[in-house]
């Protein structure tokens, strides 16, 4: 299908809608789990598996889909993932009990894995490096809008019309995403992988990438980023309820405020990083975030104090997302970008799971204070790893706009070197 070149704002909106729909259908699970258990007669012990099954499938299929994304192109992956996610969300109409609900969440997890990293990869393909921070910041703010609008609305609709209703809403928004990609988003004119996708070949490719110091460091930083957030956030509501006396409604308002902070800060931080550089913004965010996390139990003594403090924390979290995602797009050449982004998403899932487990053990043993300090250490570790170990195009290395990528160096060669047949540049449709 011959799709005309899209306006950059339409590209950003389409990817934003994708992130909004995909993240909202994940976040809605937690607040409606009690309703699910009541309507379907599922025990509390089994309800948690509906969440973990999704995460496991995302991690597995993120790894699998990366090489396919590099070979068939980002547009085809977006169509496949959004179409599959639309079907999975609509299939919630068939849920009658635990087994059927588990089956549709597994299917949604497969779709989520296919989509993992696809939005940022498309940004990396479509936009020049000096506009990727702006584009990524807005695209990733879709998750915050889901937190502000999608989740409260979904909870209200679930209470009024049943737990399946929010999934129908997000199925409709994902279907709209599919149509926008089909009708308006072209395949960016970048080099694609010519390698036949096999399990052995994919594992070899991931191993080759991870042997490069800057990629291994960036992957480790991504793991630390999710580890730190999970360590801090998972038991924050429990601490606020037990120690500060916060109610469930006040916790909901707290996370609503956090979503607002994300929307206000994320896109602006990405735009500023396009001009001022990525690494300085990331380090500043990590330093500020580590300090605020560590001081939470000292500063927050009332629910009223928790609101501005959490706004500050979530603003600092959002401050690093756009710049770091944009930096990741520039660590491999175009035909390896999908593999790298999928790999980091999978590592992020592992980091979040590890953080959630550790936070439970530490909180139960010594309380939230030490838990928040460990989260702060993880965040600071991420900032130092990025600052010291991950080079930035045009700053740490003399490049022509990307770190050996655009169209870039072979992932097995040193950063900045170029393949003999790639001396020309690929036209970027957004230029």
ChimeraX attribute file (.defattr): number of C-alpha atoms within 10 A of each C-alpha:
attribute: neighborCount
match mode: 1-to-1
recipient: residues
	/A:1	6
	/A:2	10
	/A:3	12
	/A:4	11
	/A:5	14
	/A:6	15
	/A:7	12
	/A:8	17
	/A:9	10
	/A:10	13
	/A:11	24
	/A:12	22
	/A:13	17
	/A:14	23
	/A:15	28
	/A:16	24
	/A:17	24
	/A:18	30
	/A:19	25
	/A:20	25
	/A:21	29
	/A:22	27
	/A:23	22
	/A:24	25
	/A:25	22
	/A:26	19
	/A:27	17
	/A:28	22
	/A:29	22
	/A:30	14
	/A:31	15
	/A:32	21
	/A:33	18
	/A:34	15
	/A:35	17
	/A:36	23
	/A:37	17
	/A:38	12
	/A:39	13
	/A:40	14
	/A:41	12
	/A:42	17
	/A:43	13
	/A:44	13
	/A:45	7
	/A:46	12
	/A:47	18
	/A:48	13
	/A:49	14
	/A:50	20
	/A:51	19
	/A:52	15
	/A:53	17
	/A:54	23
	/A:55	24
	/A:56	19
	/A:57	21
	/A:58	27
	/A:59	25
	/A:60	17
	/A:61	20
	/A:62	30
	/A:63	26
	/A:64	21
	/A:65	27
	/A:66	30
	/A:67	29
	/A:68	23
	/A:69	28
	/A:70	24
	/A:71	21
	/A:72	15
	/A:73	23
	/A:74	28
	/A:75	19
	/A:76	17
	/A:77	24
	/A:78	25
	/A:79	19
	/A:80	16
	/A:81	25
	/A:82	28
	/A:83	19
	/A:84	22
	/A:85	29
	/A:86	26
	/A:87	18
	/A:88	23
	/A:89	25
	/A:90	20
	/A:91	21
	/A:92	21
	/A:93	14
	/A:94	11
	/A:95	15
	/A:96	12
	/A:97	14
	/A:98	18
	/A:99	12
	/A:100	14
	/A:101	19
	/A:102	19
	/A:103	18
	/A:104	23
	/A:105	25
	/A:106	22
	/A:107	22
	/A:108	28
	/A:109	27
	/A:110	26
	/A:111	27
	/A:112	25
	/A:113	28
	/A:114	31
	/A:115	29
	/A:116	30
	/A:117	26
	/A:118	29
	/A:119	26
	/A:120	26
	/A:121	27
	/A:122	25
	/A:123	28
	/A:124	27
	/A:125	29
	/A:126	25
	/A:127	21
	/A:128	18
	/A:129	21
	/A:130	17
	/A:131	21
	/A:132	27
	/A:133	33
	/A:134	25
	/A:135	28
	/A:136	30
	/A:137	31
	/A:138	25
	/A:139	26
	/A:140	28
	/A:141	26
	/A:142	26
	/A:143	25
	/A:144	26
	/A:145	23
	/A:146	26
	/A:147	25
	/A:148	22
	/A:149	15
	/A:150	23
	/A:151	25
	/A:152	17
	/A:153	15
	/A:154	27
	/A:155	19
	/A:156	15
	/A:157	16
	/A:158	20
	/A:159	13
	/A:160	10
	/A:161	10
	/A:162	15
	/A:163	25
	/A:164	20
	/A:165	20
	/A:166	27
	/A:167	25
	/A:168	20
	/A:169	19
	/A:170	24
	/A:171	25
	/A:172	16
	/A:173	19
	/A:174	27
	/A:175	22
	/A:176	19
	/A:177	25
	/A:178	24
	/A:179	16
	/A:180	18
	/A:181	22
	/A:182	17
	/A:183	14
	/A:184	17
	/A:185	23
	/A:186	20
	/A:187	20
	/A:188	21
	/A:189	14
	/A:190	19
	/A:191	19
	/A:192	18
	/A:193	17
	/A:194	10
	/A:195	13
	/A:196	11
	/A:197	16
	/A:198	12
	/A:199	11
	/A:200	8
	/A:201	13
	/A:202	20
	/A:203	14
	/A:204	12
	/A:205	18
	/A:206	18
	/A:207	13
	/A:208	15
	/A:209	22
	/A:210	19
	/A:211	14
	/A:212	16
	/A:213	15
	/A:214	23
	/A:215	22
	/A:216	17
	/A:217	20
	/A:218	24
	/A:219	23
	/A:220	19
	/A:221	27
	/A:222	25
	/A:223	24
	/A:224	27
	/A:225	25
	/A:226	26
	/A:227	28
	/A:228	31
	/A:229	22
	/A:230	22
	/A:231	30
	/A:232	25
	/A:233	17
	/A:234	16
	/A:235	20
	/A:236	18
	/A:237	20
	/A:238	16
	/A:239	17
	/A:240	22
	/A:241	16
	/A:242	10
	/A:243	13
	/A:244	16
	/A:245	14
	/A:246	19
	/A:247	14
	/A:248	12
	/A:249	8
	/A:250	18
	/A:251	19
	/A:252	17
	/A:253	15
	/A:254	21
	/A:255	19
	/A:256	22
	/A:257	21
	/A:258	26
	/A:259	24
	/A:260	19
	/A:261	23
	/A:262	30
	/A:263	22
	/A:264	17
	/A:265	22
	/A:266	30
	/A:267	25
	/A:268	17
	/A:269	27
	/A:270	31
	/A:271	23
	/A:272	17
	/A:273	27
	/A:274	19
	/A:275	11
	/A:276	12
	/A:277	20
	/A:278	27
	/A:279	23
	/A:280	16
	/A:281	22
	/A:282	25
	/A:283	22
	/A:284	15
	/A:285	23
	/A:286	26
	/A:287	19
	/A:288	17
	/A:289	25
	/A:290	24
	/A:291	17
	/A:292	21
	/A:293	26
	/A:294	20
	/A:295	16
	/A:296	21
	/A:297	19
	/A:298	10
	/A:299	12
	/A:300	17
	/A:301	14
	/A:302	13
	/A:303	18
	/A:304	12
	/A:305	12
	/A:306	21
	/A:307	19
	/A:308	16
	/A:309	20
	/A:310	20
	/A:311	20
	/A:312	20
	/A:313	22
	/A:314	23
	/A:315	24
	/A:316	26
	/A:317	23
	/A:318	28
	/A:319	29
	/A:320	27
	/A:321	25
	/A:322	34
	/A:323	29
	/A:324	23
	/A:325	24
	/A:326	27
	/A:327	26
	/A:328	25
	/A:329	27
	/A:330	23
	/A:331	30
	/A:332	29
	/A:333	25
	/A:334	26
	/A:335	27
	/A:336	26
	/A:337	29
	/A:338	33
	/A:339	27
	/A:340	29
	/A:341	25
	/A:342	30
	/A:343	24
	/A:344	25
	/A:345	23
	/A:346	27
	/A:347	23
	/A:348	22
	/A:349	19
	/A:350	19
	/A:351	23
	/A:352	23
	/A:353	19
	/A:354	17
	/A:355	27
	/A:356	21
	/A:357	14
	/A:358	17
	/A:359	28
	/A:360	16
	/A:361	13
	/A:362	17
	/A:363	19
	/A:364	12
	/A:365	11
	/A:366	10
	/A:367	15
	/A:368	24
	/A:369	19
	/A:370	16
	/A:371	28
	/A:372	29
	/A:373	22
	/A:374	23
	/A:375	28
	/A:376	26
	/A:377	21
	/A:378	23
	/A:379	28
	/A:380	24
	/A:381	21
	/A:382	26
	/A:383	26
	/A:384	17
	/A:385	18
	/A:386	25
	/A:387	16
	/A:388	11
	/A:389	16
	/A:390	21
	/A:391	22
	/A:392	23
	/A:393	24
	/A:394	13
	/A:395	12
	/A:396	10
	/A:397	15
	/A:398	13
	/A:399	18
	/A:400	15
	/A:401	19
	/A:402	26
	/A:403	29
	/A:404	27
	/A:405	26
	/A:406	31
	/A:407	25
	/A:408	27
	/A:409	23
	/A:410	21
	/A:411	23
	/A:412	14
	/A:413	14
	/A:414	14
	/A:415	23
	/A:416	20
	/A:417	15
	/A:418	18
	/A:419	12
	/A:420	8
	/A:421	6
	/A:422	13
	/A:423	10
	/A:424	9
	/A:425	11
	/A:426	14
	/A:427	14
	/A:428	14
	/A:429	18
	/A:430	16
	/A:431	9
